Amino acid sequence: MLITVLTSLTQEVKRHPRLQFAQQSPLGSVDGTRLTRLTLLNAQDFYFMMRILRNMHMPATVSKGDELGNVYHLRIDAEGQLWEHTTHHEDIRIPVSTLIDLADKPGELNALIAAHKKAISHPSWSHQEEYRKRLLVQQLLSR
């Protein structure tokens, strides 16, 4: 299982006692934010691992590492709310036959492309560290 996190938060994720990682790879900068990919060693319980990331309020992208698998996105919005979305593998690729069928129907083709764009879109990585801090402060103040 592959987990992409903010490079600045990598050690925090790696310190969790229930998660063990086989590999850590820097990915460079995306949306002006440095990212790191972690390869989870004990990936038996995907849902447990997702619950850990949610409880840590950890912006992340998670995939099972295969091309046909779903991709799970966790982000924090500007108001400090956790945003979660699953991009299903069938949403990522539009079959060429579908595009050919709609070649003479520009309205339907535009609608298909708009629906596709919405299905695969997710919030940017930019400002995730700031938004996470805001969320954690809000939680402290509400106790």
C-alpha positions, 0 to 999 in steps of 0.5 A: 500500500502506498501513502503519499504525505507532506514531507514535513509530516512524514516522521509523525506518520512513521512514529505511529506504533501500528504502522510499519513502512518498508520504503520512503521515497521523496516525490519532489514538489506538487502544488508548491508542497514537498511530498513523500511516498511511504510504502506500508509494510503491514497493509493487511487492514486497509480500513484500520490504516485509513482510520489512523490517518483520519484520526491524525488529521493527516492530509494523504493520498492512499492507493493499494499500489496497483493500477486498477485500484481505487485512490483515496484522498484525505485533505483539509479545507480552509475552514479546517474540515477533513475532506475525503474522496475516493477516485474509483479506477473506472473513473480515471480512464474513459474508454476510447469507444465511449469517446468515439460514440460521442464524437458527433454529440458535442453536448454529451461529450462535454457533459461526459468530460465535465463529469469525469473532471469532477470525479477525478478532482481533489483539493490541492496539496498547497496549504495543507500543513497550515490547514491541518494546524488550524484544525488541530487548534480548533480541536484544542479550543473546543475541549 
